[in-house]
């Protein structure tokens, strides 16, 4: 059975307000969000939807 491995997405949440600043498809987009909002990495929580097992179970060509 072939499983499809999807690229993860990241959700950025401002810790002080609990505001969801968006969901992004790359780490560069997350960095741009932080720069635009003038927030540091310590002021937000970044949540990834990637499975912790994805890197261990994905085929080597992914």
Wavefront OBJ file of the C-alpha trace (Angstrom):
o trace
v 0.000 0.000 0.000
v 1.433 3.369 -1.022
v 0.930 6.165 1.485
v 0.962 9.771 0.443
v 3.241 11.919 2.585
v 1.945 15.471 2.746
v 4.050 18.517 3.437
v 3.314 19.908 6.888
v 1.661 23.235 7.539
v 2.348 25.552 10.451
v -0.127 27.581 12.497
v 1.145 30.690 14.285
v -0.582 31.737 17.514
v 0.320 34.860 19.495
v 0.794 33.797 23.118
v -0.246 37.092 24.764
v -3.613 37.346 23.016
v -4.286 33.788 21.856
v -4.893 35.198 18.369
v -4.424 32.833 15.443
v -2.160 34.678 12.989
v -2.677 32.156 10.204
v -1.665 28.813 8.791
v 1.310 28.663 6.451
v 2.788 26.117 4.054
v 6.474 26.799 4.701
v 8.842 27.902 7.429
v 9.745 30.948 5.316
v 6.103 32.048 5.357
v 6.090 31.699 9.157
v 9.219 33.883 9.352
v 7.551 36.478 7.094
v 4.454 36.441 9.333
v 6.603 37.100 12.412
v 8.470 39.908 10.665
v 5.246 41.517 9.430
v 3.616 41.268 12.880
v 6.871 42.464 14.523
v 6.878 39.503 16.885
v 9.781 37.399 18.101
v 9.793 33.610 18.173
v 9.378 33.762 21.963
v 6.079 35.661 21.599
v 4.331 33.046 19.478
v 3.570 29.355 19.463
v 4.120 27.606 16.146
v 2.189 24.370 15.774
v 2.972 21.903 12.999
v 0.473 19.323 11.761
v 3.252 16.896 10.801
v 3.087 13.488 12.384
v 6.015 12.789 14.719
v 6.388 9.433 12.967
v 6.394 10.900 9.428
v 10.176 11.023 9.109
v 10.521 7.434 10.293
v 7.751 5.892 8.182
v 8.099 7.810 4.925
v 9.750 6.033 2.026
v 13.367 7.130 1.439
v 12.576 8.860 -1.876
v 10.255 11.433 -0.226
l 1 2 3 4 5 6 7 8 9 10 11 12 13 14 15 16 17 18 19 20 21 22 23 24 25 26 27 28 29 30 31 32 33 34 35 36 37 38 39 40 41 42 43 44 45 46 47 48 49 50 51 52 53 54 55 56 57 58 59 60 61 62
